[in-house]
Every structure is written in structure tokens, then in C-alpha cells.
Amino acid sequence: MGLLGNDVDKPAEETEEEFWVEYRKSRDPKIREAFIKQYAPLVKYVAGKVAVGMPHNIEFDDLVGFGVFGLLDAIDKFDPEKNVKFKTYAVTRIRGAIFDELRSIDWVPRSIRQKTREVEEAIGTLEAQLGRTASDQEIAQSLGMDEGEFVKTMMKISGTSILSLNDVWFSGDESDKVSIGDSIESPSSLNPDVIVEKEEMRRIISDAISELPDKEKKILVLYYYEDLTLREIGQVLEVTESRVSQLHTKAILRLRSKLTNIRKGIV
């Protein structure tokens, strides 16, 4: 039982599973403290990823502080009976806690937020009318821009789009909340319980993700599930990091517009 030992920081996989089962039953504070100590480095790892591309006024230590709340939440809510590793579950919770706090301090400039909303609405309207994915040229035209202007606009808003994916899609009762990010899973996984809160909402979100263009869908999976950086994704897809950033932003806006249309009953 190395988890609680002073000389062993990381337990064997099988003993850790036993501790999770025990903690789920007993809520033993010693086990909780041991999990916090073991997974604290994960908070710095996630904060480091989030910090990339953030304005200079966003301090790394603040991101770590926000993320700690996510780790505590993950430890308290983790269900060892679900077919998901704690690290995978915790990363989602830590990232979500950081984004929640960033939203609360409203760090995104109003002009960028407005432009993001305009592009998202344009995509939603176009794709509802066309019944297919809208091209950059079509989106630019609907916004009264040429393609060069559209690319520049996408670059301006790309730094804020990561927050959008972690917005709560359904804000009803606390127990009925599902974020879009929670619904992305490995394309090879067939288990319906992977990172799931509520099955129907998860199905709707997953369907919307599956309708994205292949490259955009792959970027979401690689970033949010495989935990690759934008630079690493660029190496996988053999494109520049800035191109990945643009595709990521389009994927987020396209996905959000799809879900907005679903909520409005637009097919």
C-alpha cells in the first residue's frame, strides 16, 4: 500500500485502484491528502499548457492556483468504476477550473468577444442554410470580408477560443451540467461511459463533433483528449502551429454554432 507510505510517492497501478475504491467508501482524509500530493504536478502541467498564448498579465502561479480547485474537485468526484483513468478525468477538471476563473475575471477584450460572436453566428446561419460545412470564402463573404481579412480575424480571436470549448452547454441543475470538452473522447473508444455526465447531452455534443471536417475534428481530439500542444499537433498534421491555431478556432466556432442551432431547433 505505497500510496500512504513516506518513502513511495507513486503507488503501483493495482494498489492505487484499491485506494480509489476505499476512498470512495470512507472519504479518509489521509488518502485524500496522498492523492493531492501525488497529482499536484499535474496541475502545473495543465497550467503550463493553458499559459501558452495567454496575455502577459495572466500569471502562471495564478493559473496553478485556479487549477488546484479542479484537482480537489476531481479527487472528490472521481468514480473508479467508470472506464477512465484518473489522470484523464483530472486534466479535464483542472482545465475547466482554470477556465472558469479566467471567465470570472473577464480577461477577453470586449472587441474580440464581439468579433468571435459575429463569426460564430455567421457560421451557424450559413451552415443551417447550406446543410453542409461552410468554406472560409463563404464565411468571409457573409461577414463582408475578403479571405485575407477573415484569416487575420481568426488569428485575433484564436487565443480565446480554448475557453469556449469548456463552456457549460446545458446550465440547468448542477447535476445536469456537461461541457463540450468533457464529451470529446478517443475515436477508438466505444465505451459510452468515457468522460460522461449525462448520456443524452453527451450524445448530442458527440454527434455535433462527428460532423466537423476531419482535420478540425482530429485537432480537437489531439488537443483535448490526447493532450498534445498546438505545436505537437502541427508536427503530426505537418502544418504550421499558426495553421493549427486557425483550424482549432474554426472547429470551436463551428461546433458552438451547431449546438446553438440545435438548441434553437434549427435542423
Secondary structure, 3 states (H helix, E strand, C coil): CHHHCCCCCCCCHHHHHHHHHHHHHHCCHHHHHHHHHHHHHHHHHHHHHHHCCCCCCCCHHHHHHHHHHHHHHHHHHCCCCCCCCHHHHHHHHHHHHHHHHHHHCCCCCHHHHHHHHHHHHHHHHHHHHHCCCCCHHHHHHHCCCCHHHHHHHHHHHHHHHHHHHCCECCCCCHHHCCECHHHCCCCCCCCCCCCCCCHHHHHHHHHHHHCCCHHHHHHHHHHHHCCCCHHHHHHHHCCCHHHHHHHHHHHHHHHHHHHHHHHHCCC
